[in-house]
Amino acid sequence: MDYIILLHSLFFTLAFADKESQKNPQNLSSNKASHKRLKRDWIWNQMHIKEEIDAPLPHHVGKITSSVRNSNAKYIIEGEYANTIFKVEETSGDVYAFERLDREKKAEYELTALIIDRRNNQSLEPPSKFIIKVYDINDNVPVFVQKVFNGSVPEMSPVGTSVTKVTAVDADDPTVSGHATVSYQVIKGDEYFTIDDSG
C-alpha cells in the first residue's frame, strides 16, 4: 500500500513540474520580445590589397559597413594615411587606395572607421579600428649580405670538405611559398666546387 502511495505522489510531482516548465518558456519569450533591442555593429570584411598593382588608380581595397540603418549616415576614415593614401566613399563605405603600395616599405596600415549623421555630425556608433594588409608579390631578387666571402681549404682535402659559407637574403614575404626562397649556384669554378641550398 505504501508503495502505491509513493508511486502516486511521484507521478503527481512530475506532472506538476512538466506543467510549470511548459509555462515558463512562454513567459520568458514574451519578456524577451517586449525588451528586445536591435544591436548596431560594424560588419567587417578582410581588408587587403596587392602591392605594386599595375592598373589605373584608385584601387579598391575593401568595404566598411555598419548595420546602422539611417539615410543620412556618412562613412569617414581617420588615421595617419586616411584621406591621403586611402579614401572612403561616404555613402557606400568602399575604401580605395590612391597610391601604389610597396609591402617592403609598409606591410599593413591601421585606420579608424566612423559612421556619423551628416546633418549634425553626431556618431551613430562608436569608432572601430581596422587593418589593411598589403599582399606580397615576388618582386625582389636575393642579395648577398656582403660583397666578398673568403674561404680556404687545405691541399689534398677529401671531396666534400667545407670551404666557406655564403648568405643571401630576399626582402619578399617569407610566409608566402617560394617568395623569399633562396637557392645558390656556382657559375665559375664549378669543375672544382659545388654549393648546396644552405650556401
Phi, psi and chi 1 to 4 in degrees:
 res  aa     phi    psi   chi1   chi2   chi3   chi4
   1 MET       -  -46.0 -175.1   72.1  175.2      -
   2 ASP   -58.1  -36.7  -72.1  -16.8      -      -
   3 TYR   -63.8  -42.4  179.1   70.3      -      -
   4 ILE   -66.4  -42.9  -67.8  169.6      -      -
   5 ILE   -63.3  -41.2  -68.5  169.0      -      -
   6 LEU   -62.6  -44.1 -176.2   63.0      -      -
   7 LEU   -63.6  -42.6  -83.5  176.7      -      -
   8 HIS   -61.2  -42.7 -175.3  -91.0      -      -
   9 SER   -63.4  -40.6  -58.5      -      -      -
  10 LEU   -64.2  -46.0 -177.4   62.7      -      -
  11 PHE   -62.4  -39.6  -74.4  132.6      -      -
  12 PHE   -63.5  -43.1  179.1   74.3      -      -
  13 THR   -63.6  -44.6  -54.8      -      -      -
  14 LEU   -64.4  -41.7  -72.1  171.7      -      -
  15 ALA   -64.3  -40.5      -      -      -      -
  16 PHE   -65.1  -43.5 -177.7   74.2      -      -
  17 ALA   -64.4  -37.7      -      -      -      -
  18 ASP   -65.5  -40.7 -172.3   47.4      -      -
  19 LYS   -63.5  -41.1  -89.4 -165.7  172.1  177.8
  20 GLU   -64.4  -41.4  -75.7  -60.0  -50.2      -
  21 SER   -67.7  -30.2   68.8      -      -      -
  22 GLN   -71.4  -32.4  -73.5  173.0    2.3      -
  23 LYS   -71.5  -45.6  -87.9 -163.9 -119.1  171.9
  24 ASN   -58.9  -45.9  -73.9  -17.1      -      -
  25 PRO   -58.3  -36.9  -25.0   32.9      -      -
  26 GLN   -65.3  -42.8  -69.7  173.9  -15.5      -
  27 ASN   -63.1  -42.6  -68.4  -19.3      -      -
  28 LEU   -63.4  -45.0  -74.9  172.3      -      -
  29 SER   -68.2  -35.0   62.2      -      -      -
  30 SER   -69.3  -35.9   63.7      -      -      -
  31 ASN   -63.8  -44.4  -86.9  -10.5      -      -
  32 LYS   -62.1  -42.9  -81.8 -176.9 -174.3  171.7
  33 ALA   -63.7  -39.1      -      -      -      -
  34 SER   -74.1  -23.9   62.4      -      -      -
  35 HIS  -110.4   14.7  -67.6   93.7      -      -
  36 LYS   -70.4  134.3 -164.9  169.1 -174.7 -178.5
  37 ARG  -127.8  130.5 -176.0  169.6  170.0  -98.2
  38 LEU   -73.0  127.4  -70.0  172.7      -      -
  39 LYS   -91.6  129.8 -173.0 -177.0  175.3 -157.4
  40 ARG   -97.0  145.8  -63.2 -170.3  -52.3 -120.6
  41 ASP  -162.5  158.4 -152.4   -5.4      -      -
  42 TRP   -73.8  144.3  -69.7  101.1      -      -
  43 ILE  -118.1  113.9  -57.7  161.0      -      -
  44 TRP  -106.4  136.2  -70.4  112.5      -      -
  45 ASN  -100.8  162.1  -64.7  -31.1      -      -
  46 GLN   -68.9  126.2  174.8   66.7   52.2      -
  47 MET   -95.4  119.7  -68.0  -86.2 -167.5      -
  48 HIS  -154.3  157.8   57.2   82.0      -      -
  49 ILE  -152.2  143.4 -176.2  169.1      -      -
  50 LYS   -76.4  146.8  -87.4 -171.6  179.2  178.0
  51 GLU   -74.4  157.1   66.1  172.0  -23.9      -
  52 GLU    51.6   41.8  -53.5  -68.5   -8.6      -
  53 ILE   -66.3  127.4  -63.5  172.6      -      -
  54 ASP   -95.6   71.4 -172.4   19.3      -      -
  55 ALA  -151.5  158.6      -      -      -      -
  56 PRO   -60.0  142.1  -20.8   30.8      -      -
  57 LEU   -79.1  156.1  -68.2  164.5      -      -
  58 PRO   -80.9  164.3   29.6  -33.9      -      -
  59 HIS  -108.9  132.2  -58.7  142.3      -      -
  60 HIS   -70.8  130.2 -171.8 -100.8      -      -
  61 VAL  -102.6  -45.6  177.2      -      -      -
  62 GLY   172.7 -159.9      -      -      -      -
  63 LYS  -142.0  133.4 -167.8  178.4 -173.8   74.6
  64 ILE  -100.5  132.1   56.5  174.9      -      -
  65 THR  -137.1  139.8  -49.5      -      -      -
  66 SER  -120.3  152.6  167.9      -      -      -
  67 SER   -81.1    0.9   56.8      -      -      -
  68 VAL   -61.8  131.3  167.8      -      -      -
  69 ARG  -109.8  101.2  -64.9  -70.3  168.9 -103.0
  70 ASN  -152.8  120.4 -176.7  -34.9      -      -
  71 SER   -66.4  -15.7   58.0      -      -      -
  72 ASN  -101.3   12.1  -65.3  -62.0      -      -
  73 ALA   -69.2  143.8      -      -      -      -
  74 LYS  -137.7  129.3  173.9 -178.1  173.5 -178.9
  75 TYR   -88.6  140.5  -69.9  102.9      -      -
  76 ILE  -136.5  146.6  -64.9  172.8      -      -
  77 ILE  -120.8  147.3   56.8  172.3      -      -
  78 GLU  -131.8  160.2  -68.5 -179.9  -12.3      -
  79 GLY   137.4  176.6      -      -      -      -
  80 GLU   -59.2  -34.2 -173.2 -179.7   -7.7      -
  81 TYR  -111.9   11.5  -59.8   94.6      -      -
  82 ALA   -74.4  137.8      -      -      -      -
  83 ASN    66.5   13.4  -53.1  -50.5      -      -
  84 THR  -123.8  -77.1   52.0      -      -      -
  85 ILE   -74.9  -42.8  -65.3  177.7      -      -
  86 PHE  -113.5  138.4  -58.9  103.9      -      -
  87 LYS  -135.8  152.3  -65.9  179.9 -177.1  177.3
  88 VAL  -116.4  140.2   64.5      -      -      -
  89 GLU   -78.5  117.6 -153.6  -69.0  -49.1      -
  90 GLU   -66.1  -23.8   62.4 -178.2   36.5      -
  91 THR   -94.4  -34.3   53.6      -      -      -
  92 SER   -93.8  -24.9   68.0      -      -      -
  93 GLY    84.1    5.4      -      -      -      -
  94 ASP   -69.9  131.7  -73.9  -59.8      -      -
  95 VAL  -105.5  134.0  178.2      -      -      -
  96 TYR  -125.3  148.3  -66.0   89.8      -      -
  97 ALA  -100.2  133.2      -      -      -      -
  98 PHE  -106.9   12.6  -77.7   77.8      -      -
  99 GLU  -140.1  153.2  -71.8 -178.0   19.8      -
 100 ARG   -75.0  133.2  -75.9 -178.4  178.3   81.8
 101 LEU  -101.9  150.1  -56.1  174.5      -      -
 102 ASP  -123.0  113.5 -174.7  -13.7      -      -
 103 ARG   -62.8  -30.6 -169.6 -155.5   67.5   87.9
 104 GLU   -70.6  -21.6  -75.8   72.6   48.3      -
 105 LYS   -85.8  -43.9  -72.7 -177.5 -179.0  172.4
 106 LYS  -153.9  124.0 -168.0  164.9  177.3   64.8
 107 ALA   -90.8  -23.6      -      -      -      -
 108 GLU  -153.5  154.6   56.6 -177.2   51.0      -
 109 TYR  -125.9  133.6  -62.8   80.7      -      -
 110 GLU  -105.8  123.3 -174.2  179.0  -75.7      -
 111 LEU  -126.7  171.2  -61.6  168.6      -      -
 112 THR  -122.4  132.6  -58.8      -      -      -
 113 ALA  -100.2  138.5      -      -      -      -
 114 LEU  -132.1  151.0  -60.3   94.6      -      -
 115 ILE  -130.7  124.0 -176.3  166.2      -      -
 116 ILE  -127.1  164.7   64.0  168.1      -      -
 117 ASP   -87.3  118.1 -170.6  -41.2      -      -
 118 ARG   -65.5  -17.4   68.7  178.4   71.0 -115.2
 119 ARG   -75.4  -35.6  -63.9  167.3  -59.9 -176.8
 120 ASN  -131.3    3.7   54.3   22.9      -      -
 121 ASN    60.4   21.9  -71.8  -25.3      -      -
 122 GLN   -82.2  139.0  -66.2  -65.0  -50.4      -
 123 SER   -66.8  135.5  -70.7      -      -      -
 124 LEU   -92.2  -16.5  -63.5  173.8      -      -
 125 GLU  -163.0  162.8   71.2  169.5  -77.7      -
 126 PRO   -60.3  147.5  -21.3   31.8      -      -
 127 PRO   -60.5  156.5  -17.2   28.2      -      -
 128 SER  -139.5  134.9 -179.2      -      -      -
 129 LYS   -82.2  146.8  -69.5 -169.3 -176.5  -62.0
 130 PHE  -145.4  159.9   66.7   98.5      -      -
 131 ILE  -119.3  135.1  -70.1  173.7      -      -
 132 ILE  -103.8  119.5  -63.4  172.0      -      -
 133 LYS   -95.6  139.8  -68.7 -177.5  179.8  -70.8
 134 VAL  -100.8  118.9 -177.4      -      -      -
 135 TYR   -82.7  141.8  -77.8  174.6      -      -
 136 ASP   -79.2  142.5 -173.0   50.3      -      -
 137 ILE  -116.0  156.7   61.2  169.3      -      -
 138 ASN   -81.7   79.5 -163.7   -2.5      -      -
 139 ASP  -115.8   11.1   60.1  -18.9      -      -
 140 ASN  -120.5  143.1  -71.3  -79.8      -      -
 141 VAL   -94.5  150.9  -64.2      -      -      -
 142 PRO   -63.0  148.1  -19.3   31.5      -      -
 143 VAL  -130.1  134.8  176.5      -      -      -
 144 PHE   -69.7  143.5  -75.9  108.0      -      -
 145 VAL   -76.0  -13.9  -63.1      -      -      -
 146 GLN  -148.3  159.7   60.1 -165.1   62.2      -
 147 LYS   -72.9  -39.3  -73.9 -173.6  176.7  178.4
 148 VAL  -128.8  132.6  177.3      -      -      -
 149 PHE  -112.1  123.3  -65.7   86.2      -      -
 150 ASN   -95.5  143.6  -67.5  -47.7      -      -
 151 GLY  -143.7  162.7      -      -      -      -
 152 SER  -150.6  159.1   61.8      -      -      -
 153 VAL  -150.5  133.2   61.2      -      -      -
 154 PRO   -64.2  146.0  -19.0   31.4      -      -
 155 GLU   -63.5  152.7   64.2  176.4  -22.2      -
 156 MET    64.6   19.4  -53.7  -55.8  -70.3      -
 157 SER   -67.9  148.5  -67.3      -      -      -
 158 PRO   -67.0  156.0   20.8  -29.2      -      -
 159 VAL   -58.5  135.5  171.5      -      -      -
 160 GLY    98.6   -1.1      -      -      -      -
 161 THR   -68.0  135.3  -60.2      -      -      -
 162 SER   -72.5  136.3  177.9      -      -      -
 163 VAL  -107.8  -47.2  174.6      -      -      -
 164 THR  -165.1  175.2 -171.0      -      -      -
 165 LYS  -129.8  133.9 -177.6  175.8  175.1   66.0
 166 VAL  -113.4  152.8  -60.0      -      -      -
 167 THR  -136.4  131.7  -54.7      -      -      -
 168 ALA  -126.0  151.0      -      -      -      -
 169 VAL  -126.0  153.9  -67.2      -      -      -
 170 ASP  -124.4  130.2 -170.4  -47.0      -      -
 171 ALA   -77.5   -6.7      -      -      -      -
 172 ASP   -70.5  168.7  -72.4  -48.5      -      -
 173 ASP   -68.9  115.9 -172.6   -9.6      -      -
 174 PRO   -70.8  -13.9   24.2  -31.1      -      -
 175 THR   -82.5  -11.5   65.5      -      -      -
 176 VAL   -95.6  124.8  179.7      -      -      -
 177 SER   -54.9  123.1  178.1      -      -      -
 178 GLY    84.7  -12.6      -      -      -      -
 179 HIS   -72.5  -32.8  -80.7 -153.3      -      -
 180 ALA  -120.0   18.0      -      -      -      -
 181 THR   -76.7  130.2  -56.3      -      -      -
 182 VAL  -112.7  132.0  176.0      -      -      -
 183 SER  -125.0  154.9   59.8      -      -      -
 184 TYR  -119.2  153.1  -59.3   90.0      -      -
 185 GLN  -149.8  136.8 -177.1 -178.7    0.0      -
 186 VAL   -86.3  121.9  175.6      -      -      -
 187 ILE  -106.4  -11.5   56.9  173.7      -      -
 188 LYS  -140.0  129.4 -172.5  174.6 -179.8 -176.2
 189 GLY    89.4   15.5      -      -      -      -
 190 ASP   -71.6   -6.5   55.8  -26.4      -      -
 191 GLU   -77.4  -16.4   66.6  -89.1   32.9      -
 192 TYR  -112.0  -29.5  -57.4  112.7      -      -
 193 PHE  -129.0  147.5  -60.0   98.1      -      -
 194 THR  -127.0  162.9   59.5      -      -      -
 195 ILE  -136.0  141.2 -170.1  166.9      -      -
 196 ASP  -101.8 -178.6   65.7   17.5      -      -
 197 ASP   -67.2  -16.4  -71.7  -19.8      -      -
 198 SER   -88.4   -6.1   70.0      -      -      -
 199 GLY    93.9      -      -      -      -      -
